[in-house]
């Protein structure tokens, strides 16, 4: 059996893989020529192929991608969707960091950190004004849209701060011990009405695009804030800008936006009640994320060889 390793960040970990799986020919390829040479007889791929490379293979059985989001594969190799190739992703590799980042955005918004950073730049000490602006996060409600691995990592951290945590998900999910019950997605409106902070961790799919638009934003409290860590296209961009500018919601913390990089003339840059980070919520020290990603592949490789169900199997029709 042959597995093709395309992720160069995995180089430090591949010797251990070879030792753990001596029966598997683990071939590394980091350019198109080498990939084309090895892909013809590979049954497993760790990384991303091009459409042309995919079409060269007739033995491929399983692709392990390097990210939780699936656009990187499905946009480049749309023909994989109707093929018999099993696709798994790296969902969960960056989940602890995403949870930490979501809570950091909530804290930054509640404690008005962008305001104080500007005051520091201006050498301005405004204690009287600041006393009227800072808020306590601990008695607020955190509503999580999409209660998968990133949602859980966000949820227990929010609960540890004293927040009340509620969640919705399209699929039946056990919320214990973070929430008593994960509501079905049909109760999204209830979550929006009740939440002081709405955290969007639902994965992107064509079905989920613009899941939160003008009507949904209009249900939120005027004091509420929106935090987006999964994909910017889950929230309808123009409606978001309008809601923040008009005061329909109090602000937003965005790690993902409608178009990345966000164009320099986009209105979001100028809004003082919006924090923008450049799609790095799932990242940390490179070694940490790299190792966690390779470990998912290692776990799945063992399961594949044993004929067991793989983890993180992607529903190719749903695109996640």
C-alpha positions, 0 to 999 in steps of 0.5 A: 500500500502506498500513501502520498505525503504532500504536506511539507510541514510534516517532514519532522514527523514522517520518520516516526510514521514510517516506523509506526507503519512499516508496511506502508510505502510513505512517499513524499512529494513537494512539487508537481513532477514528483506528485505526478510520478507517485500519484498513479499508484497511491491509494492514500493522499495526505494533503491537496491534489490538483484536478489534473493530478487527481485524474491521473489516479485510478487507485485512490481510496482516501484523501486526508486534508490539512484543514477543517474547511473543505473549500481548499479541496472541493474548489480545486478538485470538484470531481472528487465529490462524485467519486468513491474516494473517502475524504477526511479533514483535520477538524479539531486540530485547531479547535482549542486555539479557535475556542481561545480566540473566540473568548479573546474577542469577546473579552476584548469587546466587553473590556473595550480593549481597542478603545484603550489601545487608541487611548494609549496611542493618543497618550490619553487617560480617560478613566471617567469615560472608561468606567461607563464603557467596560462590561462584565462578561461573566453574567452574559449569555454566549450563543454558539451557532454550530456546536462541533469541536470548535464550538465545544472549545468555545463553550467550556471556556465561556462557561468557565468565565461564568457565562450562560452557554446555549447552542444550536446545531443542524445535527443531533449533538450532545452538549453535556456538560457545557449546555443542557441541550443543543437546540436544532438549527430551527431554533436559531432565532431563539438563540439570537434573541437570547444571546449577548454574544453570538459565536459563529463556528458552523462550517461553510457549505453552500446551504449555510451561506448567508445563514445570518442575514438582515432578518437574523441580525435584527433579532439580536439585542442592540447590546449584543455582539457577533463573533465569527471564527468559521467562515465570513460567508456565513454572515451576509456582509452588507447586512452585517455592516449595516447592523454595526453602523446603525447600532442594531448590534453593539459590535463584532469580532471577525476572524473571517470575512466575506473576502480574504484578504479584506480589501483596504476600502472595505467599510469594516476597517473604519468601524470602531466597534469591530475587531478584525483578525486575519483568519488566524483563530485556529493557529498558534505556534506552528509546531503545535498545529502541525503536530496536531494535524499529523496526529489526526492523519496518523490516527486515521492511517491506523484505522484505515489499515485495520478496516475501521471507521475513519474519524472526521469523514466529510459528507461530500454532498454537504461539503463538510 
